[in-house]
Amino acid sequence: MILVLTAIVILAIGVGFGGLKTSEVNDFPVPLYAKVEEFHSEQSISYRYRGMNRLYLQQITLRGWKEIDQMGGLKTFEKNGEKVDIITFQGGFQIIGHDED
């Protein structure tokens, strides 16, 4: 019973969150309603969004990305050997892909 209620709550939160889409930067997940603010390159895109919240971070993890480093507004995630930095700023965030070593 508790498991069913937990699943319903997670689904309700996910629907309220609006879901995710895939960024051009290493197929990294971004909120569905995030708007591209500036396309810097294939490895760097800025988005206009209300910022990173716990639910978004949880959705990133559920899609296989692991947070491996954090310093202030910079978080680094890794999945299958690919790394992505997210820099948060007022009103949005920027995703920066790492070149393969």
C-alpha atoms as an extended CHARMM CRD file, in Angstrom:
* protein
*
       101  EXT
         1         1  MET       CA              0.0000000000        0.0000000000        0.0000000000  PROA      1               0.0000000000
         2         2  ILE       CA              2.7650000000        2.4370000000        0.9350000000  PROA      2               0.0000000000
         3         3  LEU       CA              4.6230000000        1.5400000000       -2.2520000000  PROA      3               0.0000000000
         4         4  VAL       CA              1.5440000000        2.3000000000       -4.3550000000  PROA      4               0.0000000000
         5         5  LEU       CA              1.0280000000        5.6580000000       -2.6240000000  PROA      5               0.0000000000
         6         6  THR       CA              4.6910000000        6.5240000000       -3.1330000000  PROA      6               0.0000000000
         7         7  ALA       CA              4.4140000000        5.7290000000       -6.8460000000  PROA      7               0.0000000000
         8         8  ILE       CA              1.3060000000        7.9100000000       -7.1580000000  PROA      8               0.0000000000
         9         9  VAL       CA              3.0430000000       10.8230000000       -5.4200000000  PROA      9               0.0000000000
        10        10  ILE       CA              6.1070000000       10.4800000000       -7.6550000000  PROA      10              0.0000000000
        11        11  LEU       CA              3.9240000000       10.4210000000      -10.7710000000  PROA      11              0.0000000000
        12        12  ALA       CA              1.9450000000       13.4450000000       -9.5910000000  PROA      12              0.0000000000
        13        13  ILE       CA              5.1420000000       15.3630000000       -8.9110000000  PROA      13              0.0000000000
        14        14  GLY       CA              6.5130000000       14.3280000000      -12.2970000000  PROA      14              0.0000000000
        15        15  VAL       CA              3.3970000000       15.5830000000      -14.0500000000  PROA      15              0.0000000000
        16        16  GLY       CA              3.6190000000       18.8630000000      -12.1330000000  PROA      16              0.0000000000
        17        17  PHE       CA              7.2810000000       19.1210000000      -13.0330000000  PROA      17              0.0000000000
        18        18  GLY       CA              6.3760000000       19.0230000000      -16.7080000000  PROA      18              0.0000000000
        19        19  GLY       CA              8.7600000000       16.2820000000      -17.7610000000  PROA      19              0.0000000000
        20        20  LEU       CA             12.0990000000       16.4030000000      -19.5030000000  PROA      20              0.0000000000
        21        21  LYS       CA             13.4710000000       16.7800000000      -22.9890000000  PROA      21              0.0000000000
        22        22  THR       CA             16.9590000000       15.9840000000      -24.2470000000  PROA      22              0.0000000000
        23        23  SER       CA             19.6240000000       18.6220000000      -24.7190000000  PROA      23              0.0000000000
        24        24  GLU       CA             21.9270000000       18.6140000000      -27.7280000000  PROA      24              0.0000000000
        25        25  VAL       CA             24.8080000000       18.5410000000      -25.2440000000  PROA      25              0.0000000000
        26        26  ASN       CA             25.5290000000       14.8280000000      -24.7000000000  PROA      26              0.0000000000
        27        27  ASP       CA             21.7750000000       14.0690000000      -24.6430000000  PROA      27              0.0000000000
        28        28  PHE       CA             21.6250000000       15.5700000000      -21.1450000000  PROA      28              0.0000000000
        29        29  PRO       CA             18.0770000000       15.9120000000      -19.7590000000  PROA      29              0.0000000000
        30        30  VAL       CA             16.6270000000       19.4220000000      -19.3920000000  PROA      30              0.0000000000
        31        31  PRO       CA             13.2020000000       20.5090000000      -18.1170000000  PROA      31              0.0000000000
        32        32  LEU       CA             10.5280000000       20.4400000000      -20.8100000000  PROA      32              0.0000000000
        33        33  TYR       CA              9.7310000000       24.1220000000      -20.3230000000  PROA      33              0.0000000000
        34        34  ALA       CA             13.3340000000       25.3600000000      -20.3270000000  PROA      34              0.0000000000
        35        35  LYS       CA             13.8630000000       27.7580000000      -23.2340000000  PROA      35              0.0000000000
        36        36  VAL       CA             17.1450000000       27.9760000000      -25.1190000000  PROA      36              0.0000000000
        37        37  GLU       CA             18.5440000000       31.3960000000      -24.3170000000  PROA      37              0.0000000000
        38        38  GLU       CA             21.8390000000       31.1120000000      -26.1650000000  PROA      38              0.0000000000
        39        39  PHE       CA             23.3710000000       28.3850000000      -28.2940000000  PROA      39              0.0000000000
        40        40  HSD       CA             27.1020000000       28.8350000000      -27.6760000000  PROA      40              0.0000000000
        41        41  SER       CA             28.2230000000       25.6700000000      -29.4920000000  PROA      41              0.0000000000
        42        42  GLU       CA             27.3130000000       22.0030000000      -29.8110000000  PROA      42              0.0000000000
        43        43  GLN       CA             28.8600000000       21.5610000000      -26.3700000000  PROA      43              0.0000000000
        44        44  SER       CA             27.4190000000       24.6210000000      -24.5840000000  PROA      44              0.0000000000
        45        45  ILE       CA             23.8240000000       25.8530000000      -24.3320000000  PROA      45              0.0000000000
        46        46  SER       CA             22.2510000000       28.3560000000      -21.9310000000  PROA      46              0.0000000000
        47        47  TYR       CA             18.6280000000       27.8690000000      -20.8930000000  PROA      47              0.0000000000
        48        48  ARG       CA             16.1210000000       30.2550000000      -19.3490000000  PROA      48              0.0000000000
        49        49  TYR       CA             14.4080000000       28.4380000000      -16.4800000000  PROA      49              0.0000000000
        50        50  ARG       CA             13.5960000000       28.9940000000      -12.8490000000  PROA      50              0.0000000000
        51        51  GLY       CA             16.6980000000       27.0910000000      -11.7610000000  PROA      51              0.0000000000
        52        52  MET       CA             17.5680000000       23.6270000000      -10.6330000000  PROA      52              0.0000000000
        53        53  ASN       CA             15.2940000000       22.1850000000       -7.9870000000  PROA      53              0.0000000000
        54        54  ARG       CA             15.4400000000       18.8690000000       -6.1580000000  PROA      54              0.0000000000
        55        55  LEU       CA             12.9620000000       17.2370000000       -8.4950000000  PROA      55              0.0000000000
        56        56  TYR       CA             14.9940000000       18.1410000000      -11.5810000000  PROA      56              0.0000000000
        57        57  LEU       CA             18.1700000000       16.8210000000       -9.9280000000  PROA      57              0.0000000000
        58        58  GLN       CA             16.3220000000       13.6110000000       -9.0510000000  PROA      58              0.0000000000
        59        59  GLN       CA             15.1560000000       13.2120000000      -12.6550000000  PROA      59              0.0000000000
        60        60  ILE       CA             18.7450000000       13.6480000000      -13.8780000000  PROA      60              0.0000000000
        61        61  THR       CA             19.8150000000       10.8180000000      -11.5670000000  PROA      61              0.0000000000
        62        62  LEU       CA             16.9220000000        8.5940000000      -12.6680000000  PROA      62              0.0000000000
        63        63  ARG       CA             18.1710000000        8.9430000000      -16.2520000000  PROA      63              0.0000000000
        64        64  GLY       CA             21.5360000000        7.4830000000      -15.3100000000  PROA      64              0.0000000000
        65        65  TRP       CA             23.5920000000       10.6330000000      -14.6960000000  PROA      65              0.0000000000
        66        66  LYS       CA             25.6590000000       10.6780000000      -11.4980000000  PROA      66              0.0000000000
        67        67  GLU       CA             26.7290000000       13.8980000000       -9.7850000000  PROA      67              0.0000000000
        68        68  ILE       CA             30.4950000000       13.5910000000       -9.3490000000  PROA      68              0.0000000000
        69        69  ASP       CA             31.4770000000       17.1120000000       -8.2710000000  PROA      69              0.0000000000
        70        70  GLN       CA             29.9980000000       20.3610000000       -7.0040000000  PROA      70              0.0000000000
        71        71  MET       CA             31.4980000000       23.7680000000       -6.3400000000  PROA      71              0.0000000000
        72        72  GLY       CA             29.0700000000       26.6200000000       -5.6820000000  PROA      72              0.0000000000
        73        73  GLY       CA             26.6930000000       26.9060000000       -8.6420000000  PROA      73              0.0000000000
        74        74  LEU       CA             28.6670000000       24.3720000000      -10.7090000000  PROA      74              0.0000000000
        75        75  LYS       CA             27.7100000000       20.6960000000      -10.7320000000  PROA      75              0.0000000000
        76        76  THR       CA             29.4380000000       18.0190000000      -12.7990000000  PROA      76              0.0000000000
        77        77  PHE       CA             27.5750000000       14.8940000000      -13.8940000000  PROA      77              0.0000000000
        78        78  GLU       CA             28.8590000000       11.7310000000      -15.5790000000  PROA      78              0.0000000000
        79        79  LYS       CA             27.1940000000        8.9390000000      -17.5420000000  PROA      79              0.0000000000
        80        80  ASN       CA             28.9040000000        6.2380000000      -19.6050000000  PROA      80              0.0000000000
        81        81  GLY       CA             32.1920000000        8.1490000000      -19.5730000000  PROA      81              0.0000000000
        82        82  GLU       CA             30.6390000000       11.4340000000      -20.7550000000  PROA      82              0.0000000000
        83        83  LYS       CA             30.7990000000       14.4650000000      -18.4570000000  PROA      83              0.0000000000
        84        84  VAL       CA             28.5560000000       17.5140000000      -18.3600000000  PROA      84              0.0000000000
        85        85  ASP       CA             28.8340000000       20.6650000000      -16.2460000000  PROA      85              0.0000000000
        86        86  ILE       CA             25.7650000000       22.6220000000      -15.2020000000  PROA      86              0.0000000000
        87        87  ILE       CA             26.2680000000       26.1980000000      -14.0830000000  PROA      87              0.0000000000
        88        88  THR       CA             23.2440000000       27.7810000000      -12.4330000000  PROA      88              0.0000000000
        89        89  PHE       CA             22.5500000000       31.4940000000      -12.4800000000  PROA      89              0.0000000000
        90        90  GLN       CA             19.5760000000       33.6890000000      -11.6900000000  PROA      90              0.0000000000
        91        91  GLY       CA             16.8230000000       32.7870000000      -14.1060000000  PROA      91              0.0000000000
        92        92  GLY       CA             18.5080000000       29.8220000000      -15.7510000000  PROA      92              0.0000000000
        93        93  PHE       CA             21.4270000000       27.4960000000      -16.2330000000  PROA      93              0.0000000000
        94        94  GLN       CA             24.0840000000       26.5560000000      -18.7590000000  PROA      94              0.0000000000
        95        95  ILE       CA             25.0280000000       23.0330000000      -19.8210000000  PROA      95              0.0000000000
        96        96  ILE       CA             28.6120000000       22.4920000000      -20.9440000000  PROA      96              0.0000000000
        97        97  GLY       CA             29.7910000000       19.1760000000      -22.3390000000  PROA      97              0.0000000000
        98        98  HSD       CA             33.3570000000       18.0070000000      -21.8370000000  PROA      98              0.0000000000
        99        99  ASP       CA             35.4370000000       17.0380000000      -24.8380000000  PROA      99              0.0000000000
       100       100  GLU       CA             36.4320000000       13.3890000000      -24.7000000000  PROA      100             0.0000000000
       101       101  ASP       CA             39.8500000000       12.8740000000      -23.1640000000  PROA      101             0.0000000000
